[in-house]
Amino acid sequence: MDAKLVELSGRVVRENVDSGSKSERDAVVLKTDQGDSYVLRRKDGPSFGDGALDSLVGSSIHTHGVALGNTLIMREWQIK
């Protein structure tokens, strides 16, 4: 899995991810304008249960970060 620097925009939602696996959970997810989905993490934030991301749910954002598979580690973001 290659890490790549990305700049993305989209809507932040809470949804169930990894259904049927031991990693199944509700997560904060970015649904991009291009139709992709990324589980959001903050740089230096915890892997699971980052309450600081809860305030973004329902917002449209523009973000810069590192994409690793379906996870986006955000370095910075702005609410649109």
mmCIF file of the N, C-alpha and C atoms, coordinates in Angstrom:
data_MODEL
# 
_entry.id   MODEL 
# 
loop_
_atom_site.group_PDB 
_atom_site.id 
_atom_site.type_symbol 
_atom_site.label_atom_id 
_atom_site.label_alt_id 
_atom_site.label_comp_id 
_atom_site.label_asym_id 
_atom_site.label_entity_id 
_atom_site.label_seq_id 
_atom_site.pdbx_PDB_ins_code 
_atom_site.Cartn_x 
_atom_site.Cartn_y 
_atom_site.Cartn_z 
_atom_site.occupancy 
_atom_site.B_iso_or_equiv 
_atom_site.pdbx_formal_charge 
_atom_site.auth_seq_id 
_atom_site.auth_comp_id 
_atom_site.auth_asym_id 
_atom_site.auth_atom_id 
_atom_site.pdbx_PDB_model_num 
ATOM 1   N N  . MET A 1 1  ? 0.852   -1.173 0.000  1.00 0.00 ? 1  MET A N  1 
ATOM 2   C CA . MET A 1 1  ? 0.000   0.000  0.000  1.00 0.00 ? 1  MET A CA 1 
ATOM 3   C C  . MET A 1 1  ? 0.901   1.240  0.000  1.00 0.00 ? 1  MET A C  1 
ATOM 4   N N  . ASP A 1 2  ? 0.799   2.018  -1.060 1.00 0.00 ? 2  ASP A N  1 
ATOM 5   C CA . ASP A 1 2  ? 1.623   3.206  -1.200 1.00 0.00 ? 2  ASP A CA 1 
ATOM 6   C C  . ASP A 1 2  ? 0.937   4.419  -0.601 1.00 0.00 ? 2  ASP A C  1 
ATOM 7   N N  . ALA A 1 3  ? 1.727   5.221  0.108  1.00 0.00 ? 3  ALA A N  1 
ATOM 8   C CA . ALA A 1 3  ? 1.224   6.477  0.651  1.00 0.00 ? 3  ALA A CA 1 
ATOM 9   C C  . ALA A 1 3  ? 1.355   7.543  -0.433 1.00 0.00 ? 3  ALA A C  1 
ATOM 10  N N  . LYS A 1 4  ? 0.327   8.383  -0.560 1.00 0.00 ? 4  LYS A N  1 
ATOM 11  C CA . LYS A 1 4  ? 0.416   9.461  -1.533 1.00 0.00 ? 4  LYS A CA 1 
ATOM 12  C C  . LYS A 1 4  ? -0.172  10.737 -0.951 1.00 0.00 ? 4  LYS A C  1 
ATOM 13  N N  . LEU A 1 5  ? 0.501   11.848 -1.246 1.00 0.00 ? 5  LEU A N  1 
ATOM 14  C CA . LEU A 1 5  ? 0.001   13.152 -0.841 1.00 0.00 ? 5  LEU A CA 1 
ATOM 15  C C  . LEU A 1 5  ? -1.195  13.495 -1.714 1.00 0.00 ? 5  LEU A C  1 
ATOM 16  N N  . VAL A 1 6  ? -2.279  13.945 -1.076 1.00 0.00 ? 6  VAL A N  1 
ATOM 17  C CA . VAL A 1 6  ? -3.498  14.266 -1.815 1.00 0.00 ? 6  VAL A CA 1 
ATOM 18  C C  . VAL A 1 6  ? -4.093  15.579 -1.322 1.00 0.00 ? 6  VAL A C  1 
ATOM 19  N N  . GLU A 1 7  ? -4.890  16.179 -2.167 1.00 0.00 ? 7  GLU A N  1 
ATOM 20  C CA . GLU A 1 7  ? -5.702  17.348 -1.831 1.00 0.00 ? 7  GLU A CA 1 
ATOM 21  C C  . GLU A 1 7  ? -7.115  16.997 -2.279 1.00 0.00 ? 7  GLU A C  1 
ATOM 22  N N  . LEU A 1 8  ? -8.063  16.946 -1.330 1.00 0.00 ? 8  LEU A N  1 
ATOM 23  C CA . LEU A 1 8  ? -9.411  16.460 -1.610 1.00 0.00 ? 8  LEU A CA 1 
ATOM 24  C C  . LEU A 1 8  ? -10.469 17.383 -1.034 1.00 0.00 ? 8  LEU A C  1 
ATOM 25  N N  . SER A 1 9  ? -11.640 17.328 -1.625 1.00 0.00 ? 9  SER A N  1 
ATOM 26  C CA . SER A 1 9  ? -12.817 18.025 -1.103 1.00 0.00 ? 9  SER A CA 1 
ATOM 27  C C  . SER A 1 9  ? -13.964 17.033 -1.060 1.00 0.00 ? 9  SER A C  1 
ATOM 28  N N  . GLY A 1 10 ? -14.873 17.261 -0.110 1.00 0.00 ? 10 GLY A N  1 
ATOM 29  C CA . GLY A 1 10 ? -16.045 16.405 -0.032 1.00 0.00 ? 10 GLY A CA 1 
ATOM 30  C C  . GLY A 1 10 ? -16.832 16.644 1.231  1.00 0.00 ? 10 GLY A C  1 
ATOM 31  N N  . ARG A 1 11 ? -17.760 15.741 1.477  1.00 0.00 ? 11 ARG A N  1 
ATOM 32  C CA . ARG A 1 11 ? -18.667 15.830 2.625  1.00 0.00 ? 11 ARG A CA 1 
ATOM 33  C C  . ARG A 1 11 ? -18.258 14.799 3.663  1.00 0.00 ? 11 ARG A C  1 
ATOM 34  N N  . VAL A 1 12 ? -18.290 15.200 4.931  1.00 0.00 ? 12 VAL A N  1 
ATOM 35  C CA . VAL A 1 12 ? -17.909 14.321 6.040  1.00 0.00 ? 12 VAL A CA 1 
ATOM 36  C C  . VAL A 1 12 ? -19.165 13.685 6.626  1.00 0.00 ? 12 VAL A C  1 
ATOM 37  N N  . VAL A 1 13 ? -19.138 12.355 6.746  1.00 0.00 ? 13 VAL A N  1 
ATOM 38  C CA . VAL A 1 13 ? -20.265 11.599 7.289  1.00 0.00 ? 13 VAL A CA 1 
ATOM 39  C C  . VAL A 1 13 ? -19.741 10.610 8.322  1.00 0.00 ? 13 VAL A C  1 
ATOM 40  N N  . ARG A 1 14 ? -20.667 10.062 9.094  1.00 0.00 ? 14 ARG A N  1 
ATOM 41  C CA . ARG A 1 14 ? -20.329 8.954  9.999  1.00 0.00 ? 14 ARG A CA 1 
ATOM 42  C C  . ARG A 1 14 ? -20.996 7.719  9.418  1.00 0.00 ? 14 ARG A C  1 
ATOM 43  N N  . GLU A 1 15 ? -20.207 6.642  9.248  1.00 0.00 ? 15 GLU A N  1 
ATOM 44  C CA . GLU A 1 15 ? -20.779 5.414  8.711  1.00 0.00 ? 15 GLU A CA 1 
ATOM 45  C C  . GLU A 1 15 ? -20.024 4.202  9.224  1.00 0.00 ? 15 GLU A C  1 
ATOM 46  N N  . ASN A 1 16 ? -20.675 3.051  9.082  1.00 0.00 ? 16 ASN A N  1 
ATOM 47  C CA . ASN A 1 16 ? -20.083 1.785  9.478  1.00 0.00 ? 16 ASN A CA 1 
ATOM 48  C C  . ASN A 1 16 ? -19.051 1.385  8.426  1.00 0.00 ? 16 ASN A C  1 
ATOM 49  N N  . VAL A 1 17 ? -17.860 1.008  8.879  1.00 0.00 ? 17 VAL A N  1 
ATOM 50  C CA . VAL A 1 17 ? -16.798 0.575  7.966  1.00 0.00 ? 17 VAL A CA 1 
ATOM 51  C C  . VAL A 1 17 ? -16.300 -0.809 8.361  1.00 0.00 ? 17 VAL A C  1 
ATOM 52  N N  . ASP A 1 18 ? -15.701 -1.496 7.410  1.00 0.00 ? 18 ASP A N  1 
ATOM 53  C CA . ASP A 1 18 ? -15.135 -2.836 7.621  1.00 0.00 ? 18 ASP A CA 1 
ATOM 54  C C  . ASP A 1 18 ? -16.173 -3.822 8.148  1.00 0.00 ? 18 ASP A C  1 
ATOM 55  N N  . SER A 1 19 ? -17.382 -3.777 7.585  1.00 0.00 ? 19 SER A N  1 
ATOM 56  C CA . SER A 1 19 ? -18.477 -4.656 8.011  1.00 0.00 ? 19 SER A CA 1 
ATOM 57  C C  . SER A 1 19 ? -18.059 -6.119 7.963  1.00 0.00 ? 19 SER A C  1 
ATOM 58  N N  . GLY A 1 20 ? -18.419 -6.838 9.008  1.00 0.00 ? 20 GLY A N  1 
ATOM 59  C CA . GLY A 1 20 ? -18.160 -8.266 9.084  1.00 0.00 ? 20 GLY A CA 1 
ATOM 60  C C  . GLY A 1 20 ? -16.765 -8.648 9.516  1.00 0.00 ? 20 GLY A C  1 
ATOM 61  N N  . SER A 1 21 ? -15.896 -7.673 9.759  1.00 0.00 ? 21 SER A N  1 
ATOM 62  C CA . SER A 1 21 ? -14.536 -7.987 10.210 1.00 0.00 ? 21 SER A CA 1 
ATOM 63  C C  . SER A 1 21 ? -14.367 -7.613 11.679 1.00 0.00 ? 21 SER A C  1 
ATOM 64  N N  . LYS A 1 22 ? -13.241 -8.003 12.240 1.00 0.00 ? 22 LYS A N  1 
ATOM 65  C CA . LYS A 1 22 ? -12.952 -7.626 13.631 1.00 0.00 ? 22 LYS A CA 1 
ATOM 66  C C  . LYS A 1 22 ? -12.754 -6.121 13.771 1.00 0.00 ? 22 LYS A C  1 
ATOM 67  N N  . SER A 1 23 ? -12.491 -5.451 12.650 1.00 0.00 ? 23 SER A N  1 
ATOM 68  C CA . SER A 1 23 ? -12.274 -4.001 12.655 1.00 0.00 ? 23 SER A CA 1 
ATOM 69  C C  . SER A 1 23 ? -13.553 -3.208 12.414 1.00 0.00 ? 23 SER A C  1 
ATOM 70  N N  . GLU A 1 24 ? -14.703 -3.891 12.340 1.00 0.00 ? 24 GLU A N  1 
ATOM 71  C CA . GLU A 1 24 ? -15.962 -3.189 12.077 1.00 0.00 ? 24 GLU A CA 1 
ATOM 72  C C  . GLU A 1 24 ? -16.203 -2.129 13.144 1.00 0.00 ? 24 GLU A C  1 
ATOM 73  N N  . ARG A 1 25 ? -16.593 -0.927 12.673 1.00 0.00 ? 25 ARG A N  1 
ATOM 74  C CA . ARG A 1 25 ? -16.813 0.184  13.601 1.00 0.00 ? 25 ARG A CA 1 
ATOM 75  C C  . ARG A 1 25 ? -17.520 1.314  12.874 1.00 0.00 ? 25 ARG A C  1 
ATOM 76  N N  . ASP A 1 26 ? -18.063 2.263  13.633 1.00 0.00 ? 26 ASP A N  1 
ATOM 77  C CA . ASP A 1 26 ? -18.547 3.514  13.063 1.00 0.00 ? 26 ASP A CA 1 
ATOM 78  C C  . ASP A 1 26 ? -17.345 4.442  12.988 1.00 0.00 ? 26 ASP A C  1 
ATOM 79  N N  . ALA A 1 27 ? -17.178 5.096  11.851 1.00 0.00 ? 27 ALA A N  1 
ATOM 80  C CA . ALA A 1 27 ? -16.027 5.975  11.651 1.00 0.00 ? 27 ALA A CA 1 
ATOM 81  C C  . ALA A 1 27 ? -16.463 7.259  10.965 1.00 0.00 ? 27 ALA A C  1 
ATOM 82  N N  . VAL A 1 28 ? -15.632 8.276  11.083 1.00 0.00 ? 28 VAL A N  1 
ATOM 83  C CA . VAL A 1 28 ? -15.830 9.532  10.381 1.00 0.00 ? 28 VAL A CA 1 
ATOM 84  C C  . VAL A 1 28 ? -15.173 9.369  9.014  1.00 0.00 ? 28 VAL A C  1 
ATOM 85  N N  . VAL A 1 29 ? -15.958 9.589  7.949  1.00 0.00 ? 29 VAL A N  1 
ATOM 86  C CA . VAL A 1 29 ? -15.536 9.276  6.582  1.00 0.00 ? 29 VAL A CA 1 
ATOM 87  C C  . VAL A 1 29 ? -15.714 10.501 5.691  1.00 0.00 ? 29 VAL A C  1 
ATOM 88  N N  . LEU A 1 30 ? -14.747 10.720 4.796  1.00 0.00 ? 30 LEU A N  1 
ATOM 89  C CA . LEU A 1 30 ? -14.871 11.753 3.773  1.00 0.00 ? 30 LEU A CA 1 
ATOM 90  C C  . LEU A 1 30 ? -15.386 11.109 2.498  1.00 0.00 ? 30 LEU A C  1 
ATOM 91  N N  . LYS A 1 31 ? -16.524 11.585 2.005  1.00 0.00 ? 31 LYS A N  1 
ATOM 92  C CA . LYS A 1 31 ? -17.076 11.182 0.714  1.00 0.00 ? 31 LYS A CA 1 
ATOM 93  C C  . LYS A 1 31 ? -16.652 12.273 -0.267 1.00 0.00 ? 31 LYS A C  1 
ATOM 94  N N  . THR A 1 32 ? -15.684 11.962 -1.133 1.00 0.00 ? 32 THR A N  1 
ATOM 95  C CA . THR A 1 32 ? -15.125 13.004 -1.996 1.00 0.00 ? 32 THR A CA 1 
ATOM 96  C C  . THR A 1 32 ? -16.065 13.380 -3.125 1.00 0.00 ? 32 THR A C  1 
ATOM 97  N N  . ASP A 1 33 ? -15.784 14.528 -3.716 1.00 0.00 ? 33 ASP A N  1 
ATOM 98  C CA . ASP A 1 33 ? -16.550 14.999 -4.861 1.00 0.00 ? 33 ASP A CA 1 
ATOM 99  C C  . ASP A 1 33 ? -16.397 14.058 -6.056 1.00 0.00 ? 33 ASP A C  1 
ATOM 100 N N  . GLN A 1 34 ? -15.327 13.241 -6.068 1.00 0.00 ? 34 GLN A N  1 
ATOM 101 C CA . GLN A 1 34 ? -15.086 12.286 -7.150 1.00 0.00 ? 34 GLN A CA 1 
ATOM 102 C C  . GLN A 1 34 ? -15.747 10.930 -6.887 1.00 0.00 ? 34 GLN A C  1 
ATOM 103 N N  . GLY A 1 35 ? -16.386 10.775 -5.714 1.00 0.00 ? 35 GLY A N  1 
ATOM 104 C CA . GLY A 1 35 ? -17.079 9.535  -5.400 1.00 0.00 ? 35 GLY A CA 1 
ATOM 105 C C  . GLY A 1 35 ? -16.283 8.534  -4.578 1.00 0.00 ? 35 GLY A C  1 
ATOM 106 N N  . ASP A 1 36 ? -15.075 8.889  -4.153 1.00 0.00 ? 36 ASP A N  1 
ATOM 107 C CA . ASP A 1 36 ? -14.268 8.009  -3.302 1.00 0.00 ? 36 ASP A CA 1 
ATOM 108 C C  . ASP A 1 36 ? -14.614 8.227  -1.834 1.00 0.00 ? 36 ASP A C  1 
ATOM 109 N N  . SER A 1 37 ? -14.258 7.250  -0.994 1.00 0.00 ? 37 SER A N  1 
ATOM 110 C CA . SER A 1 37 ? -14.489 7.351  0.451  1.00 0.00 ? 37 SER A CA 1 
ATOM 111 C C  . SER A 1 37 ? -13.187 7.078  1.191  1.00 0.00 ? 37 SER A C  1 
ATOM 112 N N  . TYR A 1 38 ? -12.910 7.896  2.204  1.00 0.00 ? 38 TYR A N  1 
ATOM 113 C CA . TYR A 1 38 ? -11.720 7.734  3.029  1.00 0.00 ? 38 TYR A CA 1 
ATOM 114 C C  . TYR A 1 38 ? -12.099 7.834  4.505  1.00 0.00 ? 38 TYR A C  1 
ATOM 115 N N  . VAL A 1 39 ? -11.637 6.899  5.309  1.00 0.00 ? 39 VAL A N  1 
ATOM 116 C CA . VAL A 1 39 ? -11.761 7.001  6.759  1.00 0.00 ? 39 VAL A CA 1 
ATOM 117 C C  . VAL A 1 39 ? -10.787 8.085  7.197  1.00 0.00 ? 39 VAL A C  1 
ATOM 118 N N  . LEU A 1 40 ? -11.275 9.058  7.958  1.00 0.00 ? 40 LEU A N  1 
ATOM 119 C CA . LEU A 1 40 ? -10.450 10.200 8.346  1.00 0.00 ? 40 LEU A CA 1 
ATOM 120 C C  . LEU A 1 40 ? -9.698  9.969  9.643  1.00 0.00 ? 40 LEU A C  1 
ATOM 121 N N  . ARG A 1 41 ? -8.459  10.424 9.640  1.00 0.00 ? 41 ARG A N  1 
ATOM 122 C CA . ARG A 1 41 ? -7.629  10.506 10.849 1.00 0.00 ? 41 ARG A CA 1 
ATOM 123 C C  . ARG A 1 41 ? -6.931  11.852 10.816 1.00 0.00 ? 41 ARG A C  1 
ATOM 124 N N  . ARG A 1 42 ? -6.619  12.353 11.997 1.00 0.00 ? 42 ARG A N  1 
ATOM 125 C CA . ARG A 1 42 ? -5.808  13.566 12.090 1.00 0.00 ? 42 ARG A CA 1 
ATOM 126 C C  . ARG A 1 42 ? -4.353  13.152 12.257 1.00 0.00 ? 42 ARG A C  1 
ATOM 127 N N  . LYS A 1 43 ? -3.453  13.919 11.622 1.00 0.00 ? 43 LYS A N  1 
ATOM 128 C CA . LYS A 1 43 ? -2.038  13.708 11.879 1.00 0.00 ? 43 LYS A CA 1 
ATOM 129 C C  . LYS A 1 43 ? -1.842  13.875 13.386 1.00 0.00 ? 43 LYS A C  1 
ATOM 130 N N  . ASP A 1 44 ? -1.165  12.953 14.016 1.00 0.00 ? 44 ASP A N  1 
ATOM 131 C CA . ASP A 1 44 ? -0.920  12.945 15.466 1.00 0.00 ? 44 ASP A CA 1 
ATOM 132 C C  . ASP A 1 44 ? -2.176  12.632 16.284 1.00 0.00 ? 44 ASP A C  1 
ATOM 133 N N  . GLY A 1 45 ? -3.277  12.263 15.632 1.00 0.00 ? 45 GLY A N  1 
ATOM 134 C CA . GLY A 1 45 ? -4.499  11.878 16.348 1.00 0.00 ? 45 GLY A CA 1 
ATOM 135 C C  . GLY A 1 45 ? -4.556  10.366 16.532 1.00 0.00 ? 45 GLY A C  1 
ATOM 136 N N  . PRO A 1 46 ? -5.465  9.887  17.372 1.00 0.00 ? 46 PRO A N  1 
ATOM 137 C CA . PRO A 1 46 ? -5.592  8.444  17.595 1.00 0.00 ? 46 PRO A CA 1 
ATOM 138 C C  . PRO A 1 46 ? -6.161  7.733  16.359 1.00 0.00 ? 46 PRO A C  1 
ATOM 139 N N  . SER A 1 47 ? -5.865  6.451  16.234 1.00 0.00 ? 47 SER A N  1 
ATOM 140 C CA . SER A 1 47 ? -6.343  5.656  15.093 1.00 0.00 ? 47 SER A CA 1 
ATOM 141 C C  . SER A 1 47 ? -7.846  5.455  15.127 1.00 0.00 ? 47 SER A C  1 
ATOM 142 N N  . PHE A 1 48 ? -8.407  5.299  16.316 1.00 0.00 ? 48 PHE A N  1 
ATOM 143 C CA . PHE A 1 48 ? -9.840  5.036  16.473 1.00 0.00 ? 48 PHE A CA 1 
ATOM 144 C C  . PHE A 1 48 ? -10.422 6.008  17.488 1.00 0.00 ? 48 PHE A C  1 
ATOM 145 N N  . GLY A 1 49 ? -11.671 6.396  17.284 1.00 0.00 ? 49 GLY A N  1 
ATOM 146 C CA . GLY A 1 49 ? -12.397 7.170  18.286 1.00 0.00 ? 49 GLY A CA 1 
ATOM 147 C C  . GLY A 1 49 ? -11.867 8.561  18.533 1.00 0.00 ? 49 GLY A C  1 
ATOM 148 N N  . ASP A 1 50 ? -11.470 9.271  17.488 1.00 0.00 ? 50 ASP A N  1 
ATOM 149 C CA . ASP A 1 50 ? -10.968 10.638 17.642 1.00 0.00 ? 50 ASP A CA 1 
ATOM 150 C C  . ASP A 1 50 ? -12.153 11.596 17.720 1.00 0.00 ? 50 ASP A C  1 
ATOM 151 N N  . GLY A 1 51 ? -12.519 11.969 18.920 1.00 0.00 ? 51 GLY A N  1 
ATOM 152 C CA . GLY A 1 51 ? -13.659 12.853 19.154 1.00 0.00 ? 51 GLY A CA 1 
ATOM 153 C C  . GLY A 1 51 ? -13.519 14.208 18.484 1.00 0.00 ? 51 GLY A C  1 
ATOM 154 N N  . ALA A 1 52 ? -12.289 14.641 18.202 1.00 0.00 ? 52 ALA A N  1 
ATOM 155 C CA . ALA A 1 52 ? -12.078 15.935 17.555 1.00 0.00 ? 52 ALA A CA 1 
ATOM 156 C C  . ALA A 1 52 ? -12.642 15.950 16.140 1.00 0.00 ? 52 ALA A C  1 
ATOM 157 N N  . LEU A 1 53 ? -12.784 14.778 15.515 1.00 0.00 ? 53 LEU A N  1 
ATOM 158 C CA . LEU A 1 53 ? -13.332 14.716 14.154 1.00 0.00 ? 53 LEU A CA 1 
ATOM 159 C C  . LEU A 1 53 ? -14.857 14.775 14.141 1.00 0.00 ? 53 LEU A C  1 
ATOM 160 N N  . ASP A 1 54 ? -15.499 14.512 15.281 1.00 0.00 ? 54 ASP A N  1 
ATOM 161 C CA . ASP A 1 54 ? -16.957 14.503 15.346 1.00 0.00 ? 54 ASP A CA 1 
ATOM 162 C C  . ASP A 1 54 ? -17.569 15.823 14.902 1.00 0.00 ? 54 ASP A C  1 
ATOM 163 N N  . SER A 1 55 ? -16.887 16.927 15.178 1.00 0.00 ? 55 SER A N  1 
ATOM 164 C CA . SER A 1 55 ? -17.433 18.241 14.820 1.00 0.00 ? 55 SER A CA 1 
ATOM 165 C C  . SER A 1 55 ? -17.467 18.454 13.310 1.00 0.00 ? 55 SER A C  1 
ATOM 166 N N  . LEU A 1 56 ? -16.748 17.637 12.542 1.00 0.00 ? 56 LEU A N  1 
ATOM 167 C CA . LEU A 1 56 ? -16.739 17.777 11.088 1.00 0.00 ? 56 LEU A CA 1 
ATOM 168 C C  . LEU A 1 56 ? -17.908 17.070 10.412 1.00 0.00 ? 56 LEU A C  1 
ATOM 169 N N  . VAL A 1 57 ? -18.554 16.135 11.120 1.00 0.00 ? 57 VAL A N  1 
ATOM 170 C CA . VAL A 1 57 ? -19.649 15.359 10.529 1.00 0.00 ? 57 VAL A CA 1 
ATOM 171 C C  . VAL A 1 57 ? -20.765 16.308 10.082 1.00 0.00 ? 57 VAL A C  1 
ATOM 172 N N  . GLY A 1 58 ? -21.175 16.151 8.825  1.00 0.00 ? 58 GLY A N  1 
ATOM 173 C CA . GLY A 1 58 ? -22.202 17.007 8.248  1.00 0.00 ? 58 GLY A CA 1 
ATOM 174 C C  . GLY A 1 58 ? -21.647 18.208 7.502  1.00 0.00 ? 58 GLY A C  1 
ATOM 175 N N  . SER A 1 59 ? -20.333 18.418 7.578  1.00 0.00 ? 59 SER A N  1 
ATOM 176 C CA . SER A 1 59 ? -19.700 19.555 6.913  1.00 0.00 ? 59 SER A CA 1 
ATOM 177 C C  . SER A 1 59 ? -19.084 19.141 5.586  1.00 0.00 ? 59 SER A C  1 
ATOM 178 N N  . SER A 1 60 ? -18.921 20.119 4.714  1.00 0.00 ? 60 SER A N  1 
ATOM 179 C CA . SER A 1 60 ? -18.115 19.953 3.513  1.00 0.00 ? 60 SER A CA 1 
ATOM 180 C C  . SER A 1 60 ? -16.749 20.544 3.821  1.00 0.00 ? 60 SER A C  1 
ATOM 181 N N  . ILE A 1 61 ? -15.685 19.801 3.473  1.00 0.00 ? 61 ILE A N  1 
ATOM 182 C CA . ILE A 1 61 ? -14.341 20.269 3.789  1.00 0.00 ? 61 ILE A CA 1 
ATOM 183 C C  . ILE A 1 61 ? -13.433 20.175 2.567  1.00 0.00 ? 61 ILE A C  1 
ATOM 184 N N  . HIS A 1 62 ? -12.322 20.896 2.643  1.00 0.00 ? 62 HIS A N  1 
ATOM 185 C CA . HIS A 1 62 ? -11.202 20.792 1.702  1.00 0.00 ? 62 HIS A CA 1 
ATOM 186 C C  . HIS A 1 62 ? -10.008 20.437 2.564  1.00 0.00 ? 62 HIS A C  1 
ATOM 187 N N  . THR A 1 63 ? -9.263  19.390 2.197  1.00 0.00 ? 63 THR A N  1 
ATOM 188 C CA . THR A 1 63 ? -8.194  18.907 3.062  1.00 0.00 ? 63 THR A CA 1 
ATOM 189 C C  . THR A 1 63 ? -6.956  18.516 2.274  1.00 0.00 ? 63 THR A C  1 
ATOM 190 N N  . HIS A 1 64 ? -5.810  18.583 2.951  1.00 0.00 ? 64 HIS A N  1 
ATOM 191 C CA . HIS A 1 64 ? -4.532  18.088 2.448  1.00 0.00 ? 64 HIS A CA 1 
ATOM 192 C C  . HIS A 1 64 ? -4.092  16.993 3.401  1.00 0.00 ? 64 HIS A C  1 
ATOM 193 N N  . GLY A 1 65 ? -3.535  15.919 2.852  1.00 0.00 ? 65 GLY A N  1 
ATOM 194 C CA . GLY A 1 65 ? -3.060  14.863 3.726  1.00 0.00 ? 65 GLY A CA 1 
ATOM 195 C C  . GLY A 1 65 ? -2.397  13.739 2.963  1.00 0.00 ? 65 GLY A C  1 
ATOM 196 N N  . VAL A 1 66 ? -2.272  12.618 3.652  1.00 0.00 ? 66 VAL A N  1 
ATOM 197 C CA . VAL A 1 66 ? -1.638  11.426 3.092  1.00 0.00 ? 66 VAL A CA 1 
ATOM 198 C C  . VAL A 1 66 ? -2.678  10.318 3.036  1.00 0.00 ? 66 VAL A C  1 
ATOM 199 N N  . ALA A 1 67 ? -2.888  9.774  1.830  1.00 0.00 ? 67 ALA A N  1 
ATOM 200 C CA . ALA A 1 67 ? -3.825  8.672  1.648  1.00 0.00 ? 67 ALA A CA 1 
ATOM 201 C C  . ALA A 1 67 ? -3.054  7.359  1.710  1.00 0.00 ? 67 ALA A C  1 
ATOM 202 N N  . LEU A 1 68 ? -3.540  6.461  2.576  1.00 0.00 ? 68 LEU A N  1 
ATOM 203 C CA . LEU A 1 68 ? -3.001  5.103  2.705  1.00 0.00 ? 68 LEU A CA 1 
ATOM 204 C C  . LEU A 1 68 ? -4.171  4.161  2.519  1.00 0.00 ? 68 LEU A C  1 
ATOM 205 N N  . GLY A 1 69 ? -4.327  3.608  1.327  1.00 0.00 ? 69 GLY A N  1 
ATOM 206 C CA . GLY A 1 69 ? -5.494  2.774  1.073  1.00 0.00 ? 69 GLY A CA 1 
ATOM 207 C C  . GLY A 1 69 ? -6.746  3.610  1.201  1.00 0.00 ? 69 GLY A C  1 
ATOM 208 N N  . ASN A 1 70 ? -7.679  3.168  2.075  1.00 0.00 ? 70 ASN A N  1 
ATOM 209 C CA . ASN A 1 70 ? -8.928  3.917  2.254  1.00 0.00 ? 70 ASN A CA 1 
ATOM 210 C C  . ASN A 1 70 ? -8.895  4.825  3.482  1.00 0.00 ? 70 ASN A C  1 
ATOM 211 N N  . THR A 1 71 ? -7.690  5.102  4.001  1.00 0.00 ? 71 THR A N  1 
ATOM 212 C CA . THR A 1 71 ? -7.527  6.000  5.149  1.00 0.00 ? 71 THR A CA 1 
ATOM 213 C C  . THR A 1 71 ? -6.853  7.282  4.691  1.00 0.00 ? 71 THR A C  1 
ATOM 214 N N  . LEU A 1 72 ? -7.361  8.412  5.178  1.00 0.00 ? 72 LEU A N  1 
ATOM 215 C CA . LEU A 1 72 ? -6.764  9.709  4.881  1.00 0.00 ? 72 LEU A CA 1 
ATOM 216 C C  . LEU A 1 72 ? -6.285  10.327 6.185  1.00 0.00 ? 72 LEU A C  1 
ATOM 217 N N  . ILE A 1 73 ? -4.982  10.515 6.294  1.00 0.00 ? 73 ILE A N  1 
ATOM 218 C CA . ILE A 1 73 ? -4.396  11.174 7.465  1.00 0.00 ? 73 ILE A CA 1 
ATOM 219 C C  . ILE A 1 73 ? -4.269  12.650 7.109  1.00 0.00 ? 73 ILE A C  1 
ATOM 220 N N  . MET A 1 74 ? -5.151  13.450 7.711  1.00 0.00 ? 74 MET A N  1 
ATOM 221 C CA . MET A 1 74 ? -5.235  14.868 7.363  1.00 0.00 ? 74 MET A CA 1 
ATOM 222 C C  . MET A 1 74 ? -4.175  15.682 8.084  1.00 0.00 ? 74 MET A C  1 
ATOM 223 N N  . ARG A 1 75 ? -3.473  16.513 7.316  1.00 0.00 ? 75 ARG A N  1 
ATOM 224 C CA . ARG A 1 75 ? -2.519  17.449 7.907  1.00 0.00 ? 75 ARG A CA 1 
ATOM 225 C C  . ARG A 1 75 ? -3.213  18.765 8.240  1.00 0.00 ? 75 ARG A C  1 
ATOM 226 N N  . GLU A 1 76 ? -4.113  19.168 7.350  1.00 0.00 ? 76 GLU A N  1 
ATOM 227 C CA . GLU A 1 76 ? -4.879  20.402 7.573  1.00 0.00 ? 76 GLU A CA 1 
ATOM 228 C C  . GLU A 1 76 ? -6.167  20.313 6.787  1.00 0.00 ? 76 GLU A C  1 
ATOM 229 N N  . TRP A 1 77 ? -7.160  21.097 7.215  1.00 0.00 ? 77 TRP A N  1 
ATOM 230 C CA . TRP A 1 77 ? -8.446  21.106 6.522  1.00 0.00 ? 77 TRP A CA 1 
ATOM 231 C C  . TRP A 1 77 ? -9.156  22.421 6.785  1.00 0.00 ? 77 TRP A C  1 
ATOM 232 N N  . GLN A 1 78 ? -10.087 22.728 5.882  1.00 0.00 ? 78 GLN A N  1 
ATOM 233 C CA . GLN A 1 78 ? -10.919 23.912 6.016  1.00 0.00 ? 78 GLN A CA 1 
ATOM 234 C C  . GLN A 1 78 ? -12.357 23.499 5.757  1.00 0.00 ? 78 GLN A C  1 
ATOM 235 N N  . ILE A 1 79 ? -13.265 24.031 6.575  1.00 0.00 ? 79 ILE A N  1 
ATOM 236 C CA . ILE A 1 79 ? -14.689 23.819 6.323  1.00 0.00 ? 79 ILE A CA 1 
ATOM 237 C C  . ILE A 1 79 ? -15.097 24.792 5.241  1.00 0.00 ? 79 ILE A C  1 
ATOM 238 N N  . LYS A 1 80 ? -15.785 24.270 4.220  1.00 0.00 ? 80 LYS A N  1 
ATOM 239 C CA . LYS A 1 80 ? -16.208 25.115 3.080  1.00 0.00 ? 80 LYS A CA 1 
ATOM 240 C C  . LYS A 1 80 ? -17.514 25.817 3.410  1.00 0.00 ? 80 LYS A C  1 
# 
